[in-house]
Structures are given as structure tokens and as C-alpha cells.
Amino acid sequence: MWVVLPHLGRVLAALVALEPGADEEEPADQLEAEEGRARGDDREHGGVLPSGRDRDGEEREDEQGGDDDQGRDMRIVAGQWRGRRLVAPPGRTTRPTSDRVREAVFSILGPLDGENVLDLFAGSGALALEALSRGAAEATLVERDRAALEALRANAEALGAGVRVIAGDAAAFLRSAAKAGDHYDLVFLDPPYRATVEELALQPVLAPDARVVAESDRRSPLDLPIPIIDERRYGDTLIRFHAHS
């Protein structure tokens, strides 16, 4: 018996260490799961959805559009005025396109060297000014909201951009431009969400191979009689790219 007794203390200590409540290290995967629950991480239950894909099956980034930049800093994304700040109109009458959505749009458009740009429902003027920053030659901005006009004029003046600003109705401007024989290589169409555009006669002012970028609520897409060449969705914002032959 005296031979076994010296080991009895170590055996009892080992048994106590295995009892519930002992200071034992939990497995790493269990700790990770508990930390995930503490952060509200419910990836397994659809809390974070996989990246969306465009209609060609390629990944695209979901980004909330719409009022995303109301009350926030807006900037020119790239080109000669890269990083320069823009002001957004106060209130919720206009809906500035977020910087990240704008960046995605212009990445798809590619080089704009020498193009003549028309920005209908121009709001802050961010789309036309971004185009000029990236090499477009001329830009006409059409807007009738007084606060938006003040913002876009302030933005153009701050950048030293020589733009043509039309304070008036988009449909009336298009009729006038068609009579004058004006043509545009790139048209941005961003009317108030859920607005209709049936009265907009775009084709007469489109140059050969012109492109039209239409922004709308994804639940109320703008139906234009111009072929769609690409379509992307960023949160509730739907961007359609049209090409005129």
C-alpha cells in the first residue's frame, strides 16, 4: 500500500481538474463562435448576404444609393479635380448619387475624352462635374429646383468648371435642343424616384454611339426606348446603361 499512496494525490488532482467549473481552456472554434454571437454575427442565418451578381454572372458590389450622401461630404472621385469637395442641396428634394456608386458608374463608362455631356435633373451637378474631371470636353446641366441650382452653381464655380446651366424643365430643354440641332455623347438621367420619363424625347439629341446612364429606384425602373447594354444594382438604386446606334 505504501508504494501506491505517493501517487494518490496526483490522481485526485487530475480528477478534480476534469470536473465542471475547472479553469480549462475552451476549444478555439467554440470561442470563435461565442465571440461571433457577442458581435451579433449571424452569417450562418443570412445576416450578411453573399455579394450580388450582375446579369452576366459577374460579381458586383452592392452599395446603397439614393439619399446616401444627404448631409455628408461629397467629393470628385478621380481626374483633374480628384478629392475636391462638393456641396449637396439641403433637404430631401434632390437625391445625390453616392461617391462609391459614382465611382462604379464611371469605371464602367471608361475614357470620356472630348465627349459632350448632358446631365438632366442635375441636382448637385456631381455626375457632370465628375465627367469633366475625367476628360469630357463640355457639359450642360439641367435643373429646376432652386436649392439644387444654387448647389451646382457653387460646385462649378469652386472647381472653375465652365459648364452651361439651364434652369428649367428637362422635357422643355430637350425640345429646344432638338430644334437647335444639339447632340450629346453622354447623357445622365436621374429624375426624382418614381418619376415617369415618357415625355422625354432623348433620341433627337443623341449623337451616334451616344450612351445614356439612367438612375432610378430598383422598384420603379426607367423604361427608355434605347437598348440596354448593362445594368447594375446598388442597394435600392438601379443603374442602367443604354447605347444609341
C-alpha positions in Angstrom: 0.0 0.0 0.0 2.8 2.4 0.8 4.0 2.1 -2.8 0.7 3.4 -4.3 -0.1 6.2 -1.8 2.6 8.7 -3.0 0.7 8.8 -6.4 -2.8 9.2 -4.9 -2.6 13.0 -4.6 -1.7 13.4 -8.2 -4.6 11.2 -9.3 -7.2 13.0 -7.2 -5.9 16.4 -8.5 -6.3 15.2 -12.1 -9.9 14.1 -11.4 -10.8 17.4 -9.8 -9.4 19.3 -12.9 -11.8 17.5 -15.1 -14.9 18.4 -13.1 -17.3 21.1 -14.4 -16.2 24.6 -13.4 -12.5 23.9 -13.6 -10.3 26.6 -15.3 -9.8 24.8 -18.6 -9.2 26.4 -22.0 -12.2 26.2 -24.3 -11.6 25.0 -27.9 -10.7 27.7 -30.3 -13.7 27.1 -32.6 -16.1 27.3 -29.6 -14.5 30.6 -28.5 -14.8 32.0 -32.1 -18.5 31.1 -32.3 -19.2 32.7 -28.9 -17.3 35.9 -29.9 -19.3 35.9 -33.2 -22.6 35.7 -31.2 -21.4 38.6 -29.0 -20.8 40.7 -32.1 -24.2 39.9 -33.5 -22.5 37.9 -36.2 -25.3 35.8 -37.8 -23.6 34.9 -41.0 -25.0 31.4 -40.9 -28.5 32.8 -40.8 -28.3 35.2 -43.6 -27.3 38.3 -41.6 -24.6 39.0 -44.3 -25.7 38.0 -47.7 -23.3 36.9 -50.5 -22.2 39.5 -53.0 -24.8 40.2 -55.7 -24.1 39.5 -59.3 -24.9 41.3 -62.4 -27.0 39.7 -65.2 -23.8 38.3 -66.8 -23.0 36.4 -63.6 -20.1 38.7 -62.6 -19.8 39.9 -59.1 -20.7 43.5 -58.4 -20.7 45.5 -55.3 -24.0 46.4 -53.6 -23.9 49.9 -52.4 -26.7 51.9 -51.0 -27.6 54.7 -53.4 -30.4 57.3 -53.1 -30.1 59.6 -50.1 -26.8 58.1 -49.2 -24.9 61.3 -49.3 -27.5 63.7 -47.9 -25.8 65.8 -45.3 -22.4 64.1 -45.9 -19.2 65.2 -47.7 -19.3 64.6 -51.4 -16.1 64.6 -53.4 -14.9 64.3 -57.0 -13.6 60.7 -57.2 -11.0 60.9 -60.0 -9.4 63.1 -62.6 -8.0 66.6 -62.5 -10.3 67.6 -59.6 -9.9 64.4 -57.6 -10.7 64.8 -53.9 -12.3 68.2 -54.3 -15.4 68.7 -52.2 -18.9 69.2 -53.5 -21.9 70.5 -51.7 -25.2 68.8 -51.8 -28.6 70.7 -51.8 -30.2 70.9 -48.4 -33.4 68.9 -47.7 -34.6 65.8 -49.5 -35.9 67.2 -52.7 -32.9 66.0 -54.6 -31.1 62.7 -54.2 -27.3 62.9 -54.7 -25.6 59.8 -56.1 -23.2 58.4 -53.6 -19.4 58.7 -54.3 -19.0 54.9 -54.4 -21.9 54.4 -56.9 -20.5 57.3 -59.0 -17.1 55.6 -59.0 -18.6 52.3 -60.1 -20.5 54.1 -62.9 -17.5 55.9 -64.3 -15.4 52.7 -64.1 -17.9 51.1 -66.4 -18.1 54.1 -68.8 -14.3 54.2 -69.3 -12.5 57.1 -71.0 -14.6 60.2 -71.7 -12.0 62.3 -73.6 -13.6 65.0 -75.6 -17.2 64.0 -75.0 -20.1 66.4 -74.8 -22.2 65.6 -71.7 -25.8 66.4 -70.8 -26.9 66.0 -67.2 -30.7 66.1 -66.8 -32.1 66.6 -63.3 -28.6 67.5 -62.4 -29.1 68.1 -58.7 -25.6 68.9 -57.2 -24.0 68.5 -60.6 -21.8 65.8 -59.3 -22.2 63.5 -62.4 -21.4 66.1 -65.0 -18.5 67.6 -62.9 -17.1 64.1 -62.5 -17.2 63.6 -66.2 -15.4 66.9 -66.8 -12.8 65.9 -64.3 -12.2 62.7 -66.2 -11.7 64.4 -69.6 -15.1 65.3 -71.0 -15.0 68.5 -73.1 -18.3 70.1 -72.4 -21.2 69.7 -70.0 -24.8 71.1 -69.9 -26.7 70.7 -66.6 -30.5 71.0 -66.5 -32.2 71.5 -63.2 -35.3 73.4 -62.0 -35.1 73.1 -58.2 -33.8 76.4 -56.7 -31.7 74.8 -53.9 -30.2 72.3 -56.3 -29.3 75.1 -58.8 -27.5 77.1 -56.0 -25.5 74.0 -55.1 -24.5 73.0 -58.6 -23.5 76.6 -59.5 -21.4 76.8 -56.3 -19.8 73.5 -57.1 -19.0 74.5 -60.7 -17.6 77.9 -59.5 -15.4 76.3 -56.8 -13.9 73.9 -59.4 -13.5 76.6 -62.1 -15.6 74.4 -64.4 -17.0 76.1 -67.5 -20.5 74.5 -67.6 -23.7 75.5 -69.2 -26.5 75.6 -66.6 -30.2 75.5 -67.7 -32.7 76.5 -65.0 -35.8 74.8 -66.3 -37.8 71.7 -67.2 -35.9 68.8 -68.7 -38.6 68.0 -71.3 -38.7 71.6 -72.5 -35.0 71.7 -72.8 -34.8 68.6 -74.9 -37.4 70.0 -77.3 -35.3 73.2 -77.6 -32.1 71.3 -78.0 -33.5 69.2 -80.7 -34.7 72.2 -82.7 -31.2 73.8 -82.3 -29.6 70.6 -83.6 -27.6 70.0 -80.4 -26.2 66.5 -79.9 -24.6 64.8 -76.8 -22.3 61.9 -76.5 -23.2 61.0 -72.9 -26.5 61.7 -71.1 -27.1 61.3 -67.4 -30.8 60.8 -66.5 -31.5 60.9 -62.8 -35.1 62.1 -62.2 -36.8 62.0 -58.8 -37.5 58.4 -57.8 -40.8 57.0 -59.1 -41.0 59.8 -61.8 -42.0 59.0 -65.3 -40.0 59.9 -68.3 -42.3 59.2 -71.2 -42.4 62.8 -72.2 -38.6 63.0 -72.5 -37.6 62.8 -76.2 -33.9 61.8 -75.9 -33.2 60.3 -79.3 -33.2 63.6 -81.3 -30.3 64.9 -79.1 -28.2 61.8 -79.1 -25.0 61.7 -81.1 -24.1 58.5 -83.0 -22.9 55.8 -80.4 -24.1 58.0 -77.6 -24.6 56.4 -74.2 -27.4 57.1 -71.6 -26.9 56.4 -67.9 -30.3 56.2 -66.2 -30.6 56.0 -62.4 -33.8 55.0 -60.6 -35.3 53.2 -57.7 -34.9 49.5 -58.4 -38.7 49.1 -57.8 -39.5 51.7 -60.4 -37.0 51.3 -63.3 -37.0 53.9 -66.1 -38.1 52.3 -69.4 -36.3 54.0 -72.2 -36.7 53.1 -75.9 -32.9 52.7 -76.2 -31.1 49.3 -76.0 -29.7 48.4 -72.5 -26.1 47.2 -72.6 -25.5 46.9 -68.9 -27.4 47.0 -65.6 -26.2 47.2 -62.0 -28.0 47.4 -58.7 -26.6 49.2 -55.6 -28.9 48.8 -52.7 -32.2 50.4 -53.8 -30.5 52.2 -56.7 -30.7 50.7 -60.2 -28.3 51.9 -62.8 -29.0 51.1 -66.5 -26.5 51.8 -69.3 -28.1 52.4 -72.7 -26.4 52.7 -76.1 -27.8 54.6 -79.1 -26.7 53.4 -82.5 
